[in-house]
Amino acid sequence: MYTAEYTGINSFIVGASTLLLNDGVKRKTRDKVCIELPEPFMFKITNPTARLVTISERKWNPILPFAESLWLAIGRNDLEFMGHYLKSMKNFPDDGEFLRGGYGPRFRKFNGINDDYKIGNPYNIDIAKLTKSEVDQFSFICKSFEKDKFTRQAIINIGDPPKDCFDKEGNLKITKDFPCTRLLHFQKQPKANKLNLTVYMRSNDLLWGASAVNIFNFTFMLEYFSQILGLEIGEYYHIANNFHYYEEFEDMVQSISQVKNVTDSQFEYSKSFYNLSEFDEKINLLKSEEDKLRQGNYADLIDFEDDFFNDWYKTFYAFNTHKEVTFSNPILNQLFLKYMPYE
C-alpha cells in the first residue's frame, strides 16, 4: 500500500504524478492504455482549504468543481446543469440526459430502489412520485452528531446496489457511469474540536477525477459540514483502491512531476450559516441565482451576507456574464480572469 501526506492539492498533484511515473504499471482497459499503481493509495491532506489548483501545467478548469459542488449539494444529476459547464459531460449519460452515477441524488435523495435517479430542476419533480424511503444523508450526518459528537456512524453511502449491480431483468448492469466514490466518513478528532473526513474510492483517475473535482468537492464538503456542525476544519483522508492515469496524458503528467517550489495556499471563509436548514436556505438561493445566470437572465450581483456563498456565487457570475467580480479569496481573482475577457 502507498501512503503519503500533502499540505494541499498542489503538492498532491506533483507528488502523485511522480509516484505514478515511478511505480505505475501499464494495463489495457476499455481499449486504452492505463498506468496504475499496483497497490491501493492512501494519502492525507493536512490543510483541506488549500484546494485551488494553481499549477499551470495541470490546465485546471476552475468553474467545474464549483459547479459540481452545487450540483451535488442540491441533489441533482441532470446533464442540463453540468453540460453547461463541461461540454464533454454529454459523453457520459446512458440516456443522454442524466448522469446515472451522479452523487447528488445519492447524497440528498438516496432511495435504494432499482429505478435510476433522474433529478434535474427540482421545480419539475412530481412530489407525489417520490418514494417515502428516500434518505437525505446530509441530515443523517447532522442527526448523528447531534446524538453523539464522537459518533463513528456518520457515513454517506454512494454505492447503491439495487441500481448499480443488476438491471430489472437480473442481468449485470451495463452502464457508462458506475460511481467511483463509494463512501464518505465524517469523524470528530478525539482531542480537538475538529472534523475529519475520510473518502473511499474504488477507482480514481489523477487528472479526470482526483485533481479535477474529487479533492475539491470533498474538502469543500468538509469545510461546510465543519461549519454546520460547529467544529473546526480538520484533516482530509483519501483512499483510492485503484489510482491511475491514461497514457494519452503522459506528457502532462511528466510536466507536472517536474514542477519545483510548489506552494499550497490556504484560505478559510467567514460564514453565517450554523445548521443544515440555514445552509439549505442559502444553497437553494444559490441554485435559483445560478439558474438565472445559466439562462442568460443577468442582473446585478446579489449579496448572500456570507463570504463562502458570495465567492461561490461569483464563480457562476463571472463565467456566465464575463463581467468583472472581486473574490474574497485572492487566488480566485487570478484563476477567474480568463472568464472576464470583455472588461
Disulfide bonds with the S-S distance in Angstrom:
none
